[in-house]
Amino acid sequence: QVQLVESGGGLVQAGGSLRLSCTASGSIYNLDAMGWYRQAPGKQREWVATIFTRGGTKYADSVKGRFTISRDGARDPLLLQMNSLKPEDTAVYYCKARGPGVSTWGKGTLVTVSS
């Protein structure tokens, strides 16, 4: 079992920055990947970014060049550095862990970007 807890959300003006963190506990050493998703009010949850345990990252086109996903090691938190934030980035951001027999979501952290 893997448990995930997100933090770092808040209110920021357009053009500002925030850094989200996701702390994982439990069976964290066999994960294939971790990622960030978001769900805006009235919309479906969408994928934001993924980092693969064996190396490499992927980003949704809407955040490419503005967001950076990182994780130094299995014991380190998953991070999402968000720069040049836009009002359309407003959403609850969720962390997800994926691996053999693992597909776990955190409870989310709210990011609000004011115009």
Backbone torsions as a table, in degrees:
resi	resn	phi	psi	omega
1	GLN	NA	143.6	177.3
2	VAL	-123.4	135.3	174.5
3	GLN	-115.2	139.9	-176.9
4	LEU	-127.5	136.0	177.7
5	VAL	-132.4	118.9	178.7
6	GLU	-91.5	153.9	174.8
7	SER	-154.6	168.8	174.6
8	GLY	104.7	-5.3	178.6
9	GLY	-70.4	169.5	179.2
10	GLY	166.5	-166.9	179.6
11	LEU	-102.5	131.0	-179.4
12	VAL	-143.4	150.4	176.7
13	GLN	-78.8	154.6	176.3
14	ALA	-55.3	137.1	-176.8
15	GLY	92.9	-11.0	-178.4
16	GLY	-85.0	-173.4	-176.1
17	SER	-132.1	152.2	171.3
18	LEU	-144.4	154.6	174.1
19	ARG	-124.7	119.5	176.9
20	LEU	-93.1	148.8	178.8
21	SER	-130.9	145.0	177.2
22	CYS	-132.0	115.0	-179.8
23	THR	-96.7	127.2	-179.0
24	ALA	-107.1	143.7	174.9
25	SER	-140.8	163.8	-177.6
26	GLY	97.1	-140.6	-176.4
27	SER	-82.6	79.5	-170.7
28	ILE	-101.4	-0.4	-171.7
29	TYR	-92.9	-4.2	-179.1
30	ASN	-117.8	21.1	-178.7
31	LEU	-74.8	143.0	175.8
32	ASP	-86.3	-34.1	-174.9
33	ALA	-163.4	160.1	170.1
34	MET	-134.1	152.0	-176.8
35	GLY	-151.3	170.9	175.5
36	TRP	-117.1	139.1	174.4
37	TYR	-129.5	166.5	176.7
38	ARG	-146.1	153.8	178.3
39	GLN	-135.8	112.5	177.4
40	ALA	-82.9	157.8	179.8
41	PRO	-55.3	128.0	177.5
42	GLY	76.5	6.6	-178.4
43	LYS	-122.3	164.9	176.8
44	GLN	-77.2	156.3	176.2
45	ARG	-65.3	137.6	-179.9
46	GLU	-129.2	151.6	179.0
47	TRP	-74.8	141.8	179.7
48	VAL	-114.3	-53.3	-175.7
49	ALA	-161.8	154.2	178.5
50	THR	-136.3	142.4	170.9
51	ILE	-123.4	132.7	-175.2
52	PHE	-97.6	138.7	-177.5
53	THR	-58.8	-35.8	-179.0
54	ARG	-84.6	3.3	176.9
55	GLY	114.0	145.0	177.7
56	GLY	106.1	151.2	178.9
57	THR	-137.6	157.0	174.5
58	LYS	-138.8	149.2	-177.9
59	TYR	-133.7	148.1	170.0
60	ALA	-68.6	147.8	-177.9
61	ASP	-57.7	-32.3	-175.5
62	SER	-68.5	-18.1	-177.8
63	VAL	-119.8	-5.2	-177.0
64	LYS	-59.2	131.5	-179.3
65	GLY	88.9	-13.1	179.6
66	ARG	-114.1	-34.6	-178.1
67	PHE	-107.9	147.3	175.8
68	THR	-132.8	124.2	177.1
69	ILE	-98.2	140.5	-179.5
70	SER	-154.0	158.0	175.8
71	ARG	-163.8	119.2	-173.7
72	ASP	-74.7	-37.6	-177.9
73	GLY	-164.5	176.3	-175.1
74	ALA	-60.1	-31.1	-178.1
75	ARG	-88.9	-6.1	-176.1
76	ASP	-95.8	152.6	-179.1
77	PRO	-69.1	152.9	170.3
78	LEU	-80.0	131.5	-177.5
79	LEU	-117.6	152.5	170.5
80	LEU	-135.9	105.6	176.1
81	GLN	-85.9	120.6	-176.4
82	MET	-116.4	115.6	179.3
83	ASN	-115.3	164.0	178.2
84	SER	49.5	48.7	-175.8
85	LEU	-65.5	145.8	-179.6
86	LYS	-120.5	156.5	177.9
87	PRO	-55.3	-32.1	179.7
88	GLU	-72.4	-5.0	173.3
89	ASP	-84.0	-6.1	178.8
90	THR	-60.8	124.5	-176.9
91	ALA	-177.8	168.7	165.1
92	VAL	-87.5	127.1	-177.9
93	TYR	-101.9	129.5	-176.9
94	TYR	-116.5	143.0	173.6
95	CYS	-97.3	143.0	177.8
96	LYS	-135.0	139.1	175.6
97	ALA	-115.1	139.0	-177.3
98	ARG	-133.8	135.9	177.5
99	GLY	-172.4	-174.9	178.1
100	PRO	-57.1	113.7	-179.9
101	GLY	72.5	11.2	-176.9
102	VAL	-125.4	127.1	170.1
103	SER	-151.9	91.3	-168.4
104	THR	-121.8	139.5	177.0
105	TRP	-112.8	147.4	167.4
106	GLY	-83.2	-179.2	-177.5
107	LYS	-89.5	-10.6	173.9
108	GLY	97.3	158.5	175.4
109	THR	-138.3	135.9	-173.5
110	LEU	-86.0	129.5	173.4
111	VAL	-115.6	125.3	178.3
112	THR	-122.7	124.0	-179.8
113	VAL	-112.8	117.8	-178.5
114	SER	-92.4	147.7	-178.2
115	SER	-89.7	NA	NA
